[in-house]
């Protein structure tokens, strides 16, 4: 049963002229002052979520986005600051793009955050998908085979930093420690200082493909799925459960997963659709070219694959596939419970902040959700 409620804020500025026929995504440009505003929007939302009893606010790492859609370059640093502005709320990294980091530096930064916040920062890792940012940092992403190979070596090194008091690593990309003398002796191992307080580290990763599901299960990583159509969601939940069992970690359907959806609370479904549709369409103007339309056609084929739709999705498509819920609290509760009923291990639900929705409006949605939706799941 769903017990915990999260929100995802990828760090967009307050966009203007939104919607399918608004300003083209690639034509947007913002001043440094405007590109800094999401930091304070994150603070305001985190404080509200803390007050209302939400479990975690998740943010996304991205770089160079002068278009204003995703403006947080360092999630651990952001989470540390947000932890000083709140009292209980957890801060999730969705996700640290590991190919843009040295894995030891990432491990050290996370360990410090884990210690000083007493476990309030949640570790998340991803491989990246923006060629502009990943390739600029000298890592591959266009070559997906090279990207996966690099990422998997980096994760091996990251986990050694977390879990081993002293370690060595010799791989294709990293040689730790190097064969050098230090204070009169030959280095044979090194220690990450400090290591996290809370071990083993809880690590989350997005489900992107069947290969990623198998890898996540092999490492005992937890899974996040958001804005997936009902058919695709069902496929990945079952695939994750089966992969975990393959590696000797039996789980119930939905266990160790966060399911995220878009929503807009309103007095009627029609009003909800009208209010959120421009924000929905703004999101897909930016994300659809990256392949992030996780809906299926009647034959179960993911949009964008041969024979399946390739167009930018409409809000009606998302509502039909239960990736979005719009209307009064009773309808939203019914929709969430219809998914929850399929997955006995599912305990976490996440609200996606539609990219064009103003901060003040999203905060009102959080208040309404906490007042009229969350109690329907907590008082059981």
C-alpha positions in Angstrom: 0.0 0.0 0.0 1.1 3.6 -0.7 2.5 5.1 2.5 4.9 7.9 1.4 4.4 10.9 -0.9 7.1 12.6 -2.9 7.3 15.4 -5.5 9.7 15.9 -8.4 11.0 19.3 -9.4 13.5 19.3 -12.2 14.4 23.0 -11.7 12.6 24.9 -14.4 12.2 28.7 -14.3 8.7 30.2 -14.3 8.1 29.9 -18.0 6.0 32.3 -20.0 4.1 31.8 -23.3 3.8 28.1 -22.6 1.9 25.4 -24.6 2.1 23.7 -27.9 2.0 26.9 -29.8 3.9 29.1 -27.4 7.6 30.0 -27.5 9.6 27.2 -29.2 11.7 25.4 -26.6 15.0 26.0 -28.4 14.2 29.7 -28.7 14.0 30.3 -24.9 16.8 32.4 -23.3 17.0 33.6 -19.7 19.3 35.9 -17.7 21.5 34.5 -15.0 19.2 36.1 -12.4 16.2 34.2 -13.9 18.2 31.0 -14.1 19.0 31.3 -10.4 15.3 31.5 -9.4 14.7 27.7 -9.3 17.0 27.5 -6.3 14.6 29.6 -4.2 11.5 27.9 -5.7 13.0 24.6 -4.5 13.4 26.1 -1.0 9.8 27.3 -0.9 8.4 24.0 -2.1 10.7 22.0 0.3 9.5 24.1 3.3 5.9 23.6 2.3 6.3 19.9 1.8 8.1 19.6 5.2 5.2 21.4 6.9 2.5 19.3 5.1 4.1 15.9 5.9 5.5 14.8 2.5 8.3 12.3 2.5 10.8 13.6 -0.1 11.5 16.3 -2.7 13.5 15.0 -5.7 15.5 17.2 -8.0 17.4 16.6 -11.2 21.0 17.3 -12.3 21.5 19.1 -15.6 23.9 21.6 -17.1 24.0 24.5 -19.7 20.2 24.8 -20.0 19.9 28.4 -20.9 16.4 27.5 -22.2 15.3 27.4 -18.5 13.9 23.9 -18.2 16.4 22.1 -15.8 18.7 24.5 -13.9 20.2 22.5 -11.0 23.9 21.5 -11.7 24.7 19.9 -8.3 22.0 18.0 -6.4 24.0 17.1 -3.3 25.0 20.7 -2.8 21.4 21.8 -3.3 20.1 19.1 -0.9 22.6 20.1 1.8 21.2 23.7 1.6 17.6 22.5 1.5 18.2 20.4 4.6 19.2 23.6 6.5 15.8 25.1 5.5 13.7 22.2 6.6 13.4 19.8 9.6 12.2 16.3 8.4 11.9 16.3 4.6 14.2 14.0 2.7 16.0 15.3 -0.3 16.3 13.0 -3.3 18.8 13.1 -6.2 17.0 12.2 -9.4 19.6 11.8 -10.6 23.4 12.4 -10.2 24.6 11.9 -13.7 27.6 9.7 -12.9 29.5 10.0 -16.3 29.9 13.8 -15.5 31.6 13.1 -12.2 34.7 11.4 -10.9 33.0 8.7 -8.8 35.3 9.2 -5.8 34.4 12.9 -5.6 30.7 11.9 -5.9 31.1 9.4 -3.1 32.9 11.9 -0.9 30.3 14.6 -1.4 27.4 12.2 -0.7 29.1 10.8 2.4 29.5 14.3 3.9 25.8 15.1 3.1 24.7 11.8 4.7 26.6 12.5 7.8 25.7 16.1 8.4 22.0 15.7 7.5 21.8 12.4 9.4 20.6 10.5 6.4 18.2 13.0 4.8 19.8 13.0 1.4 18.8 10.1 -0.9 21.4 8.9 -3.4 20.3 8.5 -7.0 22.4 7.7 -10.1 21.9 7.9 -13.8 23.7 7.5 -17.1 22.6 10.8 -18.7 21.0 11.5 -22.0 21.8 15.1 -23.0 24.7 15.1 -25.5 25.3 18.8 -24.9 26.1 18.2 -21.2 27.6 14.7 -21.0 29.9 15.1 -24.0 31.0 18.5 -22.9 32.2 16.9 -19.6 34.4 14.6 -21.7 32.2 11.5 -21.3 30.4 9.5 -24.0 26.6 9.4 -24.3 26.0 9.3 -28.1 27.9 6.0 -28.0 25.6 4.2 -25.7 27.8 1.1 -25.4 30.7 3.3 -24.2 28.4 5.2 -21.9 27.2 2.0 -20.3 30.7 0.6 -19.9 31.9 3.8 -18.3 28.9 4.1 -16.0 29.2 0.5 -14.7 32.9 0.9 -13.9 32.1 4.2 -12.1 29.4 2.5 -10.0 31.8 -0.3 -9.1 34.3 2.3 -7.8 31.5 4.3 -6.1 30.4 1.2 -4.2 33.9 0.4 -3.1 34.2 3.9 -1.7 31.0 3.4 0.3 31.4 -0.2 1.4 35.1 -1.0 1.8 37.3 0.4 4.6 40.2 0.3 2.1 40.1 -0.6 -1.5 41.9 -0.9 -4.8 40.5 -0.6 -8.3 42.1 -1.3 -11.7 39.8 -0.7 -14.6 39.7 0.6 -18.1 39.1 4.2 -17.0 40.3 4.4 -13.4 43.4 3.1 -11.6 43.0 3.7 -7.8 45.4 4.1 -6.2 48.1 4.8 -8.8 51.4 3.0 -8.4 53.2 5.8 -6.7 55.3 6.2 -3.6 53.7 8.2 -0.6 55.7 9.1 2.5 58.2 6.5 1.9 56.0 3.5 1.1 54.3 2.1 -2.1 50.6 2.8 -2.2 48.5 -0.4 -2.4 45.1 0.8 -1.3 43.1 4.0 -0.4 40.2 4.8 1.9 37.3 7.1 1.2 37.3 9.8 3.9 34.6 10.1 5.2 32.4 7.1 4.3 28.6 7.4 4.7 27.1 7.0 8.2 24.1 5.0 6.9 25.2 1.7 5.2 24.4 0.1 2.9 23.6 3.3 1.0 20.1 3.3 -0.5 20.6 4.0 -4.2 17.9 4.8 -6.7 18.0 4.7 -10.5 15.5 5.4 -13.2 14.2 2.5 -15.3 15.1 3.2 -18.9 15.4 -0.2 -20.6 15.4 -3.9 -20.0 19.2 -3.8 -19.7 19.0 -1.2 -17.0 16.4 -3.2 -15.1 18.7 -6.3 -15.0 21.7 -4.1 -13.9 19.7 -2.4 -11.2 18.6 -5.7 -9.8 22.1 -7.0 -9.8 23.3 -4.1 -7.7 20.1 -4.1 -5.5 19.3 -0.5 -6.6 15.8 0.8 -6.1 13.7 2.0 -9.1 11.9 5.1 -10.1 9.3 5.2 -12.9 7.4 8.4 -13.7 4.9 9.5 -16.3 4.7 5.9 -17.8 1.5 4.8 -19.5 -0.3 2.0 -17.7 0.8 -0.8 -20.0 4.5 0.2 -19.9 4.3 0.7 -16.1 3.0 -2.8 -15.7 5.7 -4.2 -17.9 8.6 -2.6 -16.0 7.2 -3.3 -12.6 7.0 -7.0 -13.4 10.4 -7.0 -15.1 12.0 -5.4 -12.1 10.3 -7.9 -9.7 11.5 -10.8 -11.9 15.1 -9.4 -12.3 15.4 -9.0 -8.5 14.3 -12.6 -8.0 16.9 -13.7 -10.5 19.6 -12.2 -8.3 18.2 -13.8 -5.1 16.3 -10.8 -3.9 12.6 -11.7 -4.0 10.2 -8.7 -3.9 6.5 -8.1 -4.2 5.3 -6.3 -7.3 6.0 -2.6 -6.8 8.4 -3.1 -3.8 11.4 -0.7 -3.7 9.9 1.4 -6.5 8.6 5.0 -6.7 5.8 5.4 -9.1 5.3 9.0 -10.4 2.4 10.6 -12.2 1.2 14.0 -13.3 -1.9 15.5 -11.7 -4.0 18.6 -11.4 -6.7 18.9 -8.8 -9.8 20.9 -9.8 -13.5 20.9 -9.1 -14.2 19.1 -12.4 -12.1 16.9 -14.8 -12.7 19.5 -17.5 -11.4 22.3 -15.4 -8.3 20.3 -14.4 -7.5 19.5 -18.0 -8.0 23.1 -19.1 -5.7 24.4 -16.4 -2.8 21.9 -16.8 -2.9 21.3 -20.5 -0.5 24.2 -21.5 2.0 23.0 -18.9 1.7 19.4 -20.0 2.3 20.4 -23.6 5.2 22.6 -22.6 6.8 19.6 -21.0 6.6 17.5 -24.1 7.8 20.3 -26.4 11.1 19.9 -24.5 11.2 16.2 -23.6 9.6 14.4 -26.5 12.7 14.9 -28.8 14.7 13.0 -26.3 12.4 10.0 -26.6 10.6 10.5 -23.3 7.1 9.6 -24.3 6.5 6.4 -22.3 3.1 5.5 -23.6 2.1 2.3 -25.5 -0.2 1.8 -28.4 -3.0 -0.9 -28.5 -0.4 -3.5 -29.4 1.8 -2.6 -26.4 4.5 -0.9 -28.5 6.2 2.1 -27.0 5.6 5.3 -28.8 8.4 6.1 -31.2 9.1 2.5 -32.0 8.3 1.2 -35.6 4.5 1.2 -36.2 3.6 3.0 -33.0 2.7 6.7 -32.7 5.6 9.2 -33.0 3.8 12.4 -32.4 4.0 14.7 -29.4 1.5 13.4 -26.9 -1.7 15.2 -25.9 -2.9 15.4 -22.3 -5.8 13.2 -23.3 -3.3 10.5 -24.2 -1.7 10.7 -20.7 -5.1 10.6 -18.9 -6.2 7.7 -21.0 -3.0 5.8 -20.1 -3.2 6.8 -16.4 0.0 8.7 -16.5 -1.9 11.9 -15.6 -4.9 12.4 -13.3 -7.1 15.5 -13.5 -10.2 16.5 -11.5 -11.6 16.5 -8.0 -9.8 14.7 -5.1 -12.2 11.7 -5.2 -11.3 11.1 -8.9 -7.6 11.4 -8.3 -7.8 9.1 -5.3 -9.7 6.6 -7.4 -7.1 6.8 -10.2 -4.1 6.3 -7.9 -5.8 3.5 -6.0 -6.5 1.7 -9.3 -2.8 1.5 -9.9 -1.9 0.8 -6.3 -4.3 -2.3 -6.3 -2.1 -4.0 -8.9 1.1 -3.8 -6.9 1.0 -5.0 -3.3 4.6 -3.9 -2.6 4.2 -0.3 -3.8 4.6 2.2 -1.0 5.8 5.4 -2.7 3.9 7.8 -5.0 5.4 10.9 -6.6 3.8 14.0 -8.0 5.5 15.4 -11.1 5.6 19.2 -11.2 4.5 19.9 -14.7 7.2 22.1 -16.3 5.0 25.1 -17.2 3.0 25.3 -13.9 3.9 28.4 -11.9 5.4 27.8 -8.5 2.6 29.4 -6.6 0.1 27.2 -8.4 2.1 24.0 -7.8 2.3 24.9 -4.1 -1.5 25.2 -4.0 -1.8 21.8 -5.6 0.5 20.4 -2.9 -1.7 21.9 -0.2 -4.9 20.5 -1.7 -3.3 17.1 -2.3 -2.1 16.9 1.3 -5.5 18.0 2.6 -7.9 15.8 0.5 -5.8 13.0 -1.1 -3.0 11.9 1.3 -5.4 11.1 4.2 -7.2 8.6 2.0 -4.0 6.6 1.9 -2.7 7.3 5.4 -5.8 6.5 7.4 -6.1 2.8 6.5 
